[in-house]
């Protein structure tokens, strides 16, 4: 199916498959009760929308998620996207330094799209979910081949953490998501959208233990074929301070782009 989708994108425009997806989303919402309820509570309680407006944005939330998934396959098929960067040259300053640094990503927008454009003389070691299909992994590897990006799959023996640690010690870049706990007991409570929420301790522990700098990096969809990468520094004297600083940056982007935060479980549980 995924190979077929890539083939379709070689001959069909983006908007056509978006339109088909728009008709499918209502059925997906009905079937995904847990995700629907979590999304509704987010818009109702955290963003402060009214009941009907929250229902509308549940749809928009899932529609936006569908678009960025389709955009991934469109990129695999050779479709070109315009990606601008909002960082005032900060990313290149970090890249020119001798020290490694950490990029903290989140489930906002389409971070994979940022990886195609964040070119650097430093090798970027990106933590990725190991359970993706062979089609996705093969296309990711092809897309990242000329971007100086190495994928580091999450492993059960936690060896991925050693690989990232070694990368930082070698002056390279380590990129990993920092907004999902994934059932780990090692979490940091942070103030986020008006209540305490758990953020994973691992990314901030790695940053603090290595004594390196960190950048919060987001890639939001701004148009049919356009994205914007937002990069902000994250600093703190402790693991908790780093986590709270990152949570503050996530909150800032989520408030501006609430339909592009793809979190379909109770983040504040």
BAFI-3210 file (N, C-alpha, C; in Angstrom, 3 decimals, decimal comma, padded with zeros to 6 digits):
// residues 269
n [1|2|3|4|5|6|7|8|9|10|11|12|13|14|15|16|17|18|19|20|21|22|23|24|25|26|27|28|29|30|31|32|33|34|35|36|37|38|39|40|41|42|43|44|45|46|47|48|49|50|51|52|53|54|55|56|57|58|59|60|61|62|63|64|65|66|67|68|69|70|71|72|73|74|75|76|77|78|79|80|81|82|83|84|85|86|87|88|89|90|91|92|93|94|95|96|97|98|99|100|101|102|103|104|105|106|107|108|109|110|111|112|113|114|115|116|117|118|119|120|121|122|123|124|125|126|127|128|129|130|131|132|133|134|135|136|137|138|139|140|141|142|143|144|145|146|147|148|149|150|151|152|153|154|155|156|157|158|159|160|161|162|163|164|165|166|167|168|169|170|171|172|173|174|175|176|177|178|179|180|181|182|183|184|185|186|187|188|189|190|191|192|193|194|195|196|197|198|199|200|201|202|203|204|205|206|207|208|209|210|211|212|213|214|215|216|217|218|219|220|221|222|223|224|225|226|227|228|229|230|231|232|233|234|235|236|237|238|239|240|241|242|243|244|245|246|247|248|249|250|251|252|253|254|255|256|257|258|259|260|261|262|263|264|265|266|267|268|269]
n.u [000,826|001,927|003,992|002,428|001,142|003,280|003,822|001,442|001,691|003,581|002,232|-000,121|-001,637|-000,953|-003,237|-005,373|-005,216|-005,323|-007,967|-009,386|-008,615|-009,849|-012,482|-012,332|-011,463|-013,615|-014,694|-012,493|-012,203|-014,506|-013,923|-011,623|-011,894|-010,498|-008,371|-009,875|-011,272|-009,130|-008,013|-010,183|-010,431|-008,027|-008,320|-010,581|-010,058|-007,374|-006,639|-008,906|-011,202|-014,696|-017,356|-018,424|-016,574|-014,325|-014,899|-014,793|-012,060|-010,899|-011,358|-009,815|-007,321|-006,762|-006,949|-004,833|-002,735|-002,970|-002,307|000,454|001,508|000,904|002,429|004,978|005,188|004,803|007,129|008,941|008,271|009,314|008,189|008,475|009,008|008,688|010,759|011,176|013,306|013,240|015,267|017,252|019,889|020,920|021,137|023,217|025,348|025,698|026,387|028,855|030,522|032,886|031,938|029,623|026,021|022,587|019,496|016,240|013,264|009,702|006,300|005,086|003,798|005,789|008,491|010,317|010,485|012,008|014,486|015,387|016,376|017,985|020,879|024,263|027,748|028,365|027,739|024,432|022,765|019,952|017,375|015,120|011,938|011,930|010,080|008,979|007,783|009,507|009,476|009,180|011,530|013,545|013,104|013,460|016,185|017,236|016,437|017,804|020,393|022,038|022,129|023,768|022,840|022,329|020,409|019,281|017,983|015,567|016,393|015,860|017,798|018,791|020,983|020,977|021,183|023,842|025,029|024,157|025,325|028,035|028,180|027,817|030,099|031,951|031,665|029,433|025,939|023,068|019,835|016,648|013,304|011,455|009,092|007,497|006,812|006,598|005,926|008,053|009,479|011,119|010,739|010,034|008,272|006,584|005,417|002,824|000,820|-000,969|-001,137|000,417|002,563|004,033|007,305|009,827|012,740|015,130|016,223|016,970|018,611|020,734|021,628|022,369|024,290|026,319|027,008|026,372|025,033|021,555|018,893|015,559|013,477|011,147|008,835|006,511|003,552|002,799|001,465|000,099|002,325|004,411|006,585|007,665|010,542|011,149|013,407|014,730|016,818|017,534|018,047|019,497|020,274|019,990|018,581|015,824|015,404|016,142|014,191|011,856|012,340|012,277|009,613|008,317|008,953|007,688|005,035|004,684|004,760|002,686|000,468|000,295|000,017|-002,130|-003,560|-001,639|-000,332|000,298|-001,001|-002,534|-003,436|-004,019|-002,206|-001,749|-002,207]
n.v [-001,199|001,242|001,559|001,774|004,185|005,973|005,665|006,712|009,388|010,223|010,847|012,152|015,178|016,846|017,947|016,389|013,842|014,736|015,592|013,173|012,013|013,769|012,973|010,521|010,890|011,498|008,911|007,653|009,107|008,335|005,649|005,730|006,081|006,630|008,337|010,413|011,396|012,257|014,263|016,044|016,808|018,130|020,443|021,555|021,835|022,686|024,454|025,967|026,197|026,357|023,839|023,040|024,198|022,842|020,261|020,681|021,250|018,875|017,341|018,886|018,588|015,835|015,750|017,406|015,853|013,678|014,944|015,571|013,035|012,079|013,926|013,049|010,713|011,866|013,352|011,244|010,394|012,313|014,853|018,360|020,503|023,713|024,922|027,025|028,687|029,656|031,072|032,935|032,423|030,837|028,013|027,449|028,675|026,967|024,694|025,364|025,331|023,561|021,722|019,048|018,969|018,904|018,207|018,771|017,378|017,228|015,969|017,661|019,044|018,207|016,755|015,184|016,338|018,570|017,428|017,024|019,418|020,646|021,040|020,261|020,462|018,807|015,476|014,329|012,496|010,754|009,768|007,172|005,536|002,055|000,330|000,961|000,397|-001,549|-000,185|002,539|002,913|002,379|004,430|006,681|006,415|006,769|009,416|010,789|010,374|012,238|014,232|014,145|012,664|010,218|007,455|006,304|003,614|002,949|000,702|-002,374|-003,083|-000,703|000,327|002,382|004,715|004,775|005,077|007,650|009,121|008,664|009,924|012,625|012,979|012,912|015,282|015,512|015,736|015,018|013,961|013,814|012,857|014,640|014,754|012,641|010,081|007,324|005,208|004,940|005,047|007,072|010,203|013,732|016,137|018,842|022,205|022,740|024,110|025,021|023,021|020,278|018,086|015,088|014,785|013,093|012,028|011,230|012,595|015,073|014,408|013,272|015,556|017,224|015,658|015,402|018,002|019,714|021,982|022,675|022,571|023,404|022,151|022,567|021,724|023,091|022,886|025,191|025,748|024,491|023,288|023,967|024,548|025,489|025,768|026,007|027,147|027,153|028,081|025,951|026,057|025,373|024,727|022,249|018,914|019,082|021,844|022,080|020,456|021,893|024,269|023,355|022,446|024,878|026,029|024,197|024,634|027,267|026,986|025,163|026,624|028,481|026,862|024,859|022,796|021,204|019,648|016,457|014,538|011,983|010,923|011,009|013,452|014,680|012,878]
n.w [000,000|000,808|-001,057|-003,313|-002,782|-002,932|-005,642|-006,741|-006,045|-007,794|-010,051|-009,389|-008,040|-004,892|-003,592|-004,407|-003,170|-000,577|-000,540|-000,806|001,604|003,389|003,317|004,504|007,106|009,058|009,550|010,613|012,964|014,342|014,815|016,356|019,361|021,791|021,002|019,910|022,156|023,780|022,192|022,044|024,763|025,046|023,353|024,540|027,356|027,642|025,563|025,572|023,994|023,009|023,289|020,666|018,925|019,744|018,849|016,071|015,838|016,618|014,360|012,512|013,649|013,302|010,546|009,778|010,755|009,033|006,625|006,953|007,096|004,526|003,121|003,709|002,176|-000,294|-000,533|-000,682|-003,200|-004,779|-004,797|-004,278|-001,499|-000,041|002,442|005,020|007,432|010,804|012,767|013,024|012,196|014,189|014,215|012,367|013,669|015,884|014,459|013,385|015,560|017,688|019,481|020,121|019,904|021,097|019,536|020,299|019,624|018,818|018,753|016,841|013,942|011,152|011,643|010,291|007,772|008,314|008,638|006,063|005,287|007,203|006,804|007,528|008,417|010,455|011,484|011,804|014,158|014,308|016,360|015,787|015,471|015,645|014,600|012,129|008,747|006,184|003,781|004,521|006,067|004,183|002,312|003,909|004,499|001,938|001,409|003,403|002,723|001,400|003,241|005,407|007,559|010,001|010,847|013,982|015,253|017,830|020,382|022,190|024,037|024,822|023,534|021,762|023,189|023,967|021,503|020,787|022,848|022,330|019,880|020,559|022,104|020,120|018,885|017,279|016,229|018,157|017,770|019,110|020,118|022,627|024,025|024,788|027,076|026,890|028,640|030,405|033,671|034,309|034,426|034,119|035,862|034,514|034,185|031,993|029,645|031,624|033,584|035,409|033,638|032,349|031,164|029,270|031,003|029,861|027,381|028,452|030,534|029,116|027,724|029,885|031,278|029,403|029,160|027,036|024,546|023,724|021,337|020,788|018,348|015,789|013,159|011,286|009,267|006,805|004,493|001,360|000,069|001,735|004,552|007,860|009,776|013,148|015,499|018,707|021,474|024,278|027,629|030,879|034,351|035,423|035,092|035,408|034,997|032,305|031,125|031,779|030,428|027,808|027,701|027,887|025,397|023,690|024,469|023,597|020,780|020,397|021,251|019,207|016,983|017,375|016,096|015,049|016,865|017,570|019,571|020,988|023,411|026,981|028,015|030,420|032,435]
ca.u [000,000|002,797|004,655|001,401|000,926|004,416|003,605|000,360|002,156|004,403|001,357|-001,280|-001,300|-001,148|-004,588|-006,343|-005,204|-005,835|-009,427|-009,848|-008,413|-010,836|-013,713|-012,064|-011,182|-014,738|-014,814|-011,351|-012,513|-015,514|-013,310|-010,569|-012,537|-009,513|-007,705|-010,874|-011,543|-007,934|-007,897|-011,246|-010,082|-006,933|-008,856|-011,591|-009,541|-006,048|-006,663|-010,016|-012,266|-016,019|-017,619|-018,553|-015,301|-013,400|-015,218|-014,239|-010,601|-010,530|-011,282|-008,676|-006,127|-006,505|-006,737|-003,455|-001,846|-003,027|-001,570|001,902|001,848|000,892|003,569|006,165|005,233|004,970|008,567|009,589|007,962|010,019|007,543|009,315|008,352|009,459|010,960|011,905|013,805|013,108|016,219|018,236|021,233|021,375|021,512|024,536|026,331|025,954|027,049|030,251|031,282|033,596|031,226|028,360|024,850|021,378|018,265|015,077|012,101|008,424|005,296|004,431|004,076|006,451|009,907|011,118|010,706|013,117|015,728|015,837|016,882|018,924|022,182|025,309|028,992|028,357|026,807|023,268|022,335|018,540|016,693|013,884|011,174|012,448|008,991|008,436|007,848|010,725|009,323|009,479|012,939|014,371|012,966|014,125|017,620|017,534|016,266|018,806|021,724|022,820|021,911|024,676|021,990|022,364|019,283|019,618|016,723|015,410|016,651|015,430|018,941|019,139|022,273|020,840|021,649|025,302|025,387|023,962|026,341|029,309|028,103|028,055|031,510|032,735|031,353|028,338|024,624|022,117|018,465|015,711|012,056|011,533|007,762|006,736|007,452|006,586|005,808|009,219|009,274|012,033|010,057|010,146|007,023|006,761|004,205|002,597|-000,547|-001,796|-001,159|001,634|002,601|005,293|008,205|010,858|013,979|016,287|016,867|017,530|019,727|021,831|022,129|023,013|025,467|027,387|027,331|026,291|023,899|020,377|017,977|014,207|013,274|009,805|008,618|005,059|003,065|002,264|000,729|-000,043|003,643|005,394|006,797|008,567|011,292|011,321|014,508|014,943|017,757|017,004|019,150|019,134|021,374|019,674|017,696|014,473|015,393|016,157|012,881|010,870|012,625|011,760|008,156|007,896|009,034|006,612|003,773|004,609|004,426|001,367|-000,564|000,187|-000,351|-002,713|-004,024|-000,506|000,285|-000,332|-000,977|-003,864|-003,667|-004,127|-000,840|-001,670|-002,626]
ca.v [000,000|002,413|001,694|002,259|005,601|006,695|005,665|007,635|010,764|010,584|011,286|012,901|016,348|016,715|018,305|015,350|012,841|015,421|015,587|011,821|011,818|014,577|012,187|009,341|011,291|011,312|007,495|007,381|009,708|007,490|004,383|005,976|006,766|007,112|009,501|011,478|011,987|012,966|015,478|016,956|017,376|019,086|021,701|022,093|022,193|023,315|025,598|026,793|026,348|025,888|022,442|022,842|024,548|021,745|019,160|021,056|021,170|017,453|016,980|019,564|017,978|014,561|016,043|017,891|014,709|012,943|015,675|015,446|011,659|012,042|014,712|012,208|009,844|012,730|013,652|010,027|010,292|013,371|016,155|019,338|021,379|024,882|024,898|028,190|028,477|030,803|030,875|034,033|031,894|030,135|026,629|027,425|029,013|025,730|023,741|025,764|025,104|022,283|020,819|018,472|019,542|018,086|018,763|018,213|017,494|016,885|015,488|018,833|019,198|017,151|016,938|014,513|017,300|019,432|016,693|017,123|020,769|021,107|020,565|020,635|019,697|017,813|014,375|014,351|011,157|010,952|008,622|006,876|004,361|000,903|-000,501|001,408|-000,602|-001,552|000,853|003,832|002,972|002,454|005,759|007,622|006,299|007,383|010,859|011,341|009,988|013,426|015,258|013,871|012,186|008,789|007,040|005,448|003,000|002,625|-000,723|-002,853|-003,135|000,692|000,668|003,642|005,799|004,794|005,628|009,096|009,652|008,648|010,948|013,923|013,006|013,105|016,593|015,407|016,172|013,979|014,464|012,856|013,449|014,916|015,067|011,418|009,265|005,939|004,247|004,923|005,643|008,202|011,347|015,007|016,892|020,220|022,994|022,748|024,489|025,240|021,898|019,470|016,991|014,340|014,781|012,065|012,550|010,806|013,601|016,162|013,808|013,173|016,911|017,732|014,852|015,702|019,416|020,313|022,871|022,028|023,391|022,894|022,310|022,190|021,953|023,187|023,033|026,543|025,850|023,233|022,701|024,767|024,294|026,413|025,189|026,945|026,683|027,991|027,483|025,420|026,111|025,141|024,237|020,907|018,161|019,659|023,161|021,855|019,938|022,967|025,206|022,741|022,465|026,257|026,222|023,395|025,326|028,448|026,562|024,527|027,668|029,117|025,855|023,761|021,688|020,426|018,842|015,153|013,823|011,393|010,262|012,010|013,894|015,178|011,830]
ca.w [000,000|000,879|-002,353|-004,237|-002,480|-003,508|-007,089|-007,057|-005,909|-008,954|-011,144|-008,893|-007,211|-003,447|-003,136|-004,730|-002,105|000,613|-000,628|-000,485|003,037|004,108|003,403|005,331|008,489|009,995|009,926|011,486|014,267|014,993|015,225|017,335|020,476|022,767|020,430|019,761|023,470|024,240|021,398|022,460|026,080|024,826|022,840|025,460|028,679|027,620|024,661|026,029|023,010|023,381|022,908|019,220|018,306|020,064|017,928|014,778|015,848|016,641|012,946|011,893|014,226|012,624|009,128|009,664|010,915|007,778|005,588|007,093|006,735|003,069|002,645|003,814|001,008|-001,457|-000,607|-001,185|-004,628|-005,497|-004,689|-003,602|-000,540|000,395|003,889|005,523|008,782|011,700|013,871|013,008|012,016|015,390|013,907|011,741|014,707|016,608|013,557|013,171|016,774|017,789|020,374|019,697|020,567|021,054|018,992|020,986|018,752|019,433|017,808|016,267|012,521|010,387|011,933|009,258|006,701|008,719|008,450|004,674|005,008|008,231|006,354|008,464|008,293|011,529|011,287|012,680|014,537|014,609|016,970|015,063|015,889|014,913|014,109|010,853|007,686|005,379|002,767|005,139|006,466|002,979|001,723|004,810|004,291|000,643|001,520|004,308|002,254|001,048|004,270|006,520|008,645|010,301|011,676|015,127|015,698|019,248|020,598|023,504|024,955|025,099|022,925|021,033|024,060|023,891|020,194|020,843|023,756|021,609|018,834|021,193|022,513|018,894|018,322|016,332|016,690|018,548|017,646|019,685|020,605|024,066|024,556|025,054|028,108|026,410|029,722|031,277|034,996|034,425|033,841|034,831|035,863|034,076|033,987|030,553|029,308|032,799|034,519|035,387|032,675|032,393|030,017|029,495|031,579|029,085|026,534|029,249|031,265|028,149|027,489|031,102|031,623|028,447|029,259|025,703|024,296|023,148|020,564|020,545|016,910|015,348|011,733|011,122|007,898|006,654|003,247|000,625|-000,176|002,476|005,972|008,558|010,880|014,265|016,337|019,887|022,425|025,539|028,598|032,273|035,199|035,908|034,206|035,524|034,353|030,861|030,742|031,866|029,343|026,585|027,798|027,597|023,950|023,097|024,737|022,736|019,421|020,431|021,334|017,897|015,990|018,175|015,263|014,561|017,927|017,369|020,831|021,093|024,696|028,044|028,312|031,790|033,368]
c.u [000,868|003,545|003,679|001,159|002,054|004,264|002,525|000,830|003,065|003,551|000,185|-000,847|-001,608|-002,609|-005,599|-006,395|-005,600|-007,366|-010,018|-009,746|-009,456|-012,146|-013,558|-011,962|-012,381|-014,907|-013,674|-011,618|-013,501|-014,894|-012,281|-011,124|-011,561|-008,816|-008,634|-011,114|-010,345|-007,772|-008,951|-010,927|-008,962|-007,478|-009,816|-010,960|-008,230|-005,997|-007,822|-011,096|-013,600|-016,261|-017,663|-017,247|-014,260|-013,631|-014,634|-012,729|-010,093|-010,387|-010,042|-007,356|-005,764|-006,292|-005,306|-002,457|-001,810|-002,240|-000,066|002,364|001,897|002,075|004,859|006,301|005,360|006,440|009,334|009,409|008,623|009,341|008,431|008,473|009,283|009,543|011,785|012,315|013,743|014,035|017,299|019,673|021,760|021,866|022,913|025,644|026,702|026,722|028,520|031,124|031,935|032,829|029,973|027,216|023,645|020,247|017,103|013,850|010,835|007,477|004,428|004,799|004,733|007,958|010,788|011,426|011,861|014,445|016,264|016,525|017,891|020,327|023,278|026,577|029,117|027,373|025,668|022,792|020,914|017,928|015,360|013,241|011,563|011,354|008,363|008,578|009,162|010,678|009,694|010,961|013,851|014,298|013,579|015,634|018,037|017,455|017,361|020,235|022,616|022,713|022,828|023,906|022,129|021,197|019,773|018,310|016,721|015,574|016,271|016,574|019,489|020,475|022,192|021,322|023,163|025,758|025,238|025,004|027,698|029,334|028,391|029,522|032,421|032,442|030,246|027,026|023,777|020,723|017,505|014,455|012,083|010,171|006,899|007,500|007,549|006,612|006,998|008,895|010,149|011,442|010,248|008,808|007,306|005,403|004,004|001,124|-001,471|-001,875|000,161|001,503|003,977|006,037|009,317|012,157|015,180|016,956|017,562|018,689|020,942|022,457|022,930|024,296|026,633|027,812|027,294|025,060|022,752|019,524|016,629|013,874|011,911|009,685|007,114|004,698|002,385|001,454|000,688|001,291|004,725|005,401|007,694|009,217|011,539|012,367|014,723|015,943|017,039|018,165|018,624|020,297|021,135|018,785|016,296|014,387|015,362|014,786|011,831|011,082|012,108|010,235|007,607|007,914|007,939|005,272|003,604|004,181|003,031|000,255|-000,759|-000,339|-001,012|-003,170|-002,888|000,268|-000,431|-000,147|-002,381|-003,996|-003,632|-002,725|-000,668|-002,071|-001,516]
c.v [001,260|002,633|002,214|003,747|006,445|006,782|006,633|009,081|011,188|011,112|012,156|014,097|016,088|016,892|017,196|014,290|013,452|015,360|014,230|011,582|012,588|013,823|010,983|009,692|011,115|009,864|007,093|007,914|008,837|006,202|004,579|006,769|007,360|008,367|010,683|012,175|012,788|014,285|016,499|017,607|018,402|020,437|022,351|022,626|022,974|024,538|026,522|027,043|025,872|024,476|022,217|023,150|023,455|020,561|019,441|020,857|019,750|016,968|017,586|018,972|016,688|014,753|016,531|016,756|013,879|013,625|015,497|014,019|011,524|012,818|013,906|011,337|010,644|013,090|012,440|009,899|011,397|014,723|017,099|020,238|022,552|024,860|026,114|027,938|029,770|030,586|031,951|033,511|031,068|028,718|026,555|027,804|027,761|024,740|024,081|025,538|023,736|021,252|020,234|019,179|018,644|018,874|018,025|018,445|017,107|016,398|016,648|018,897|017,973|017,294|016,270|015,463|018,236|018,753|016,757|018,446|021,278|020,584|021,108|019,848|018,638|016,695|014,485|012,920|011,256|009,675|008,402|005,621|003,176|000,066|-000,031|000,308|-000,478|-000,454|002,222|003,949|003,109|003,842|006,835|007,606|006,948|008,903|011,504|011,145|011,193|014,539|015,084|013,457|010,681|008,450|006,086|004,840|002,742|001,111|-001,121|-002,875|-001,745|001,109|001,977|004,827|005,908|005,391|007,151|009,758|009,725|009,702|012,333|014,064|013,273|014,442|016,582|015,873|014,953|014,586|013,412|013,553|013,589|015,238|013,827|010,542|007,807|004,925|004,179|005,591|006,873|009,393|012,573|015,720|018,358|020,910|023,163|022,999|024,486|024,106|021,139|018,324|016,349|014,439|013,771|012,670|012,292|011,877|014,705|015,669|013,695|014,538|017,418|016,978|015,122|017,161|020,138|021,215|022,095|023,050|022,690|023,193|021,751|022,481|021,920|023,407|024,387|026,727|024,510|022,530|023,490|024,427|025,388|025,681|026,275|026,373|027,670|027,311|027,021|025,351|025,876|024,552|022,838|020,212|018,758|021,019|023,028|021,388|021,046|023,995|024,663|022,771|023,858|026,523|025,430|024,105|026,534|028,068|025,941|025,573|028,350|028,152|024,651|022,563|020,791|019,726|017,503|014,287|013,280|010,470|011,342|012,394|014,306|014,141|011,542]
c.w [000,000|-000,429|-003,412|-004,044|-003,063|-005,022|-007,515|-007,013|-007,053|-010,107|-010,691|-008,057|-005,738|-003,056|-003,386|-003,631|-000,762|000,630|-000,300|001,017|003,856|004,286|004,327|006,812|009,431|010,455|010,861|012,894|015,039|015,533|016,341|018,514|021,468|022,263|020,301|021,088|023,984|023,501|021,826|023,814|025,951|024,369|023,832|026,739|028,625|026,722|024,996|025,002|023,584|022,869|021,403|018,491|018,565|019,143|016,542|014,753|016,073|015,196|012,292|012,383|013,486|011,122|008,903|009,820|009,635|006,674|005,730|006,809|005,213|002,486|002,708|002,568|-000,289|-001,645|-001,131|-002,698|-005,447|-005,488|-003,872|-002,695|-000,212|001,917|004,283|006,967|009,582|012,900|013,938|012,933|013,168|015,073|013,296|012,714|015,497|015,741|013,347|014,394|016,793|018,612|019,704|020,398|020,340|020,407|019,639|020,114|019,502|018,344|017,332|014,794|011,911|010,541|010,885|008,108|007,037|008,457|007,036|004,383|006,035|007,921|007,255|008,168|009,383|011,185|012,300|012,902|015,080|015,159|016,264|015,640|015,013|014,275|012,807|009,800|006,910|004,321|003,316|005,468|005,249|002,356|002,604|004,570|002,976|000,728|002,368|003,809|001,994|002,089|005,482|007,775|008,779|011,214|012,768|015,633|017,200|019,417|022,019|024,505|025,291|024,487|022,136|021,864|024,042|022,565|020,185|021,732|023,060|020,507|019,404|021,609|021,317|018,224|017,299|016,967|017,041|018,521|018,180|020,176|022,119|024,663|024,771|026,041|027,678|027,542|030,656|032,614|035,190|033,684|034,719|034,725|035,514|033,987|032,493|030,279|030,526|033,790|034,422|034,395|032,724|031,068|030,303|030,008|030,676|028,246|027,328|030,118|030,366|027,918|028,687|031,413|030,680|028,520|027,920|025,604|023,658|022,413|020,472|019,090|016,498|013,858|011,468|009,660|007,775|005,379|002,542|000,438|000,542|003,958|006,545|009,710|011,923|015,210|017,478|020,828|023,686|026,515|030,006|033,032|035,731|034,882|034,227|034,834|032,830|030,374|030,750|030,761|028,011|026,570|027,469|026,095|023,228|023,274|023,820|021,317|019,371|020,499|019,972|016,835|016,676|017,343|014,787|015,679|017,932|018,607|021,094|022,301|025,774|028,537|029,764|032,830|034,383]
res [x|x|x|x|x|x|x|x|x|x|x|x|x|x|x|x|x|x|x|x|x|x|x|x|x|x|x|x|x|x|x|x|x|x|x|x|x|x|x|x|x|x|x|x|x|x|x|x|x|x|x|x|x|x|x|x|x|x|x|x|x|x|x|x|x|x|x|x|x|x|x|x|x|x|x|x|x|x|x|x|x|x|x|x|x|x|x|x|x|x|x|x|x|x|x|x|x|x|x|x|x|x|x|x|x|x|x|x|x|x|x|x|x|x|x|x|x|x|x|x|x|x|x|x|x|x|x|x|x|x|x|x|x|x|x|x|x|x|x|x|x|x|x|x|x|x|x|x|x|x|x|x|x|x|x|x|x|x|x|x|x|x|x|x|x|x|x|x|x|x|x|x|x|x|x|x|x|x|x|x|x|x|x|x|x|x|x|x|x|x|x|x|x|x|x|x|x|x|x|x|x|x|x|x|x|x|x|x|x|x|x|x|x|x|x|x|x|x|x|x|x|x|x|x|x|x|x|x|x|x|x|x|x|x|x|x|x|x|x|x|x|x|x|x|x|x|x|x|x|x|x|x|x|x|x|x|x|x|x|x|x|x|x|x|x|x|x|x|x]
***
